[in-house]
Structure formats: structure tokens, C-alpha cells
């Protein structure tokens, strides 16, 4: 335990990570909001990068995708990150909507029927 007080780095770690002062209303839902914001930013950034190299014409659409996959540095990674980021974004968004609207509705109904008795 005395190592925490001997070193400046350990003291900073102690005050920054172990005894970090947070508000009392910070819950797990805040984490889901940050997670959805993170995936939204990934979608926007990768979408702009992919739109710079994509050709939407009928003749060159498939070849532009092959160009992105094969010729652009880490193009395959950007494309898969964009595709999987959309799935993760909608998963987090649907989870938030289910918990906020449907479970709150059941909570309100449960309180309504408890007060009726």
C-alpha cells in the first residue's frame, strides 16, 4: 500500500482511476450513449472515406468496390469496419430503445396496478 504514496505515477493512477469522483446519476445507460456515439462517429468517418473512392454508376460500381478492397491501403478494413459498425450501432440503439420505452412502459403499468389495490 505504501507504493501508492512513494511514486508520483502511482499517486496519479490512484486519484485518476481508483478514487475518481463521478456524479451519482452516472449509470450504465451513459455508457450505452457513449458507445452509440462512438459507432456513429465511426460510421461517418468511414462513410466519407468510402464515398471518396466509390463510383455509383451501373458499369463501375462493382469494380470500384474491388478497387477499394484491393488497391487502397486498408480499404478492406475500412469497408468491413463500416459494415460491422452499422450493425453494432443499430444493436446498441435498439437495446437503448427497448430498455427506455418498453421496460419503462411495463414499469409504469406495474406501478399503476400496485396503486389500484
C-alpha positions in Angstrom: 0.0 0.0 0.0 2.9 2.4 0.6 3.8 2.2 -3.0 0.8 4.3 -3.8 2.3 7.2 -1.9 6.0 6.8 -2.8 5.6 7.3 -6.6 4.0 10.2 -8.3 2.8 8.0 -11.1 1.0 5.6 -8.7 -0.5 8.5 -6.9 -1.9 9.9 -10.1 -3.3 6.5 -11.0 -4.9 6.2 -7.6 -6.6 9.6 -7.9 -7.4 9.2 -11.6 -8.8 5.7 -11.8 -9.4 4.2 -8.4 -10.9 7.2 -6.5 -12.3 9.0 -9.5 -15.0 11.4 -8.5 -18.1 10.9 -10.6 -21.7 12.2 -10.3 -24.2 9.9 -8.6 -26.6 9.9 -11.5 -23.9 8.3 -13.8 -25.3 4.9 -14.8 -24.7 2.2 -17.3 -27.0 4.0 -19.7 -24.4 6.7 -20.1 -22.0 4.0 -21.3 -24.5 2.9 -24.0 -24.9 6.5 -25.1 -21.2 6.9 -25.4 -21.0 3.6 -27.2 -23.6 4.6 -29.7 -21.9 8.0 -30.3 -18.6 6.1 -30.9 -20.2 3.9 -33.5 -21.9 6.9 -35.1 -18.6 8.7 -35.5 -17.0 5.5 -37.0 -19.9 5.3 -39.5 -19.5 9.0 -40.5 -15.7 8.8 -40.9 -15.6 5.5 -42.8 -18.6 6.5 -44.9 -16.8 9.7 -46.0 -13.6 7.7 -46.8 -15.5 5.1 -48.8 -17.6 7.7 -50.7 -14.3 9.3 -51.9 -13.5 6.1 -53.9 -16.9 4.7 -54.8 -18.3 5.2 -58.3 -22.1 4.7 -58.2 -22.6 4.1 -62.0 -24.0 0.8 -63.1 -20.9 -0.2 -65.1 -18.3 0.7 -62.4 -19.9 0.0 -59.1 -18.6 -3.5 -58.6 -15.1 -2.5 -59.9 -15.0 0.4 -57.6 -15.7 -1.9 -54.6 -12.9 -4.2 -55.8 -10.6 -1.2 -56.2 -11.4 -0.2 -52.6 -10.7 -3.7 -51.4 -7.5 -4.4 -53.4 -5.8 -1.1 -54.2 -6.5 1.3 -51.3 -4.3 0.8 -48.2 -6.5 -0.9 -45.6 -9.6 -0.4 -47.8 -10.9 -3.9 -46.9 -10.6 -2.9 -43.2 -12.4 0.4 -43.7 -15.2 -1.3 -45.6 -15.6 -4.1 -43.0 -15.5 -1.5 -40.2 -18.2 0.5 -41.9 -20.4 -2.6 -42.4 -19.9 -4.0 -38.9 -20.2 -0.6 -37.3 -23.7 -0.2 -38.7 -24.7 -3.5 -37.2 -23.2 -2.5 -33.8 -24.8 1.0 -33.9 -28.3 -0.4 -34.6 -27.8 -3.1 -31.9 -26.9 -0.5 -29.3 -29.7 1.8 -30.5 -32.3 -1.0 -30.4 -31.1 -2.0 -27.0 -31.5 1.5 -25.6 -34.9 1.9 -27.2 -36.1 -1.4 -25.8 -34.9 -0.6 -22.3 -36.1 3.0 -22.3 -39.5 2.7 -23.9 -40.7 -0.9 -23.5 -39.4 -1.5 -20.0 -40.5 1.9 -18.7 -43.9 1.1 -20.1 -44.0 -2.1 -18.1 -42.7 -0.2 -15.0 -45.4 2.4 -15.3 -48.1 -0.3 -15.7 -46.7 -2.2 -12.7 -46.9 0.9 -10.6 -50.4 1.7 -11.8 -51.7 -1.7 -10.8 -50.0 -1.6 -7.5 -51.6 1.7 -6.7 -55.1 0.4 -7.7 -55.2 -2.2 -5.0 
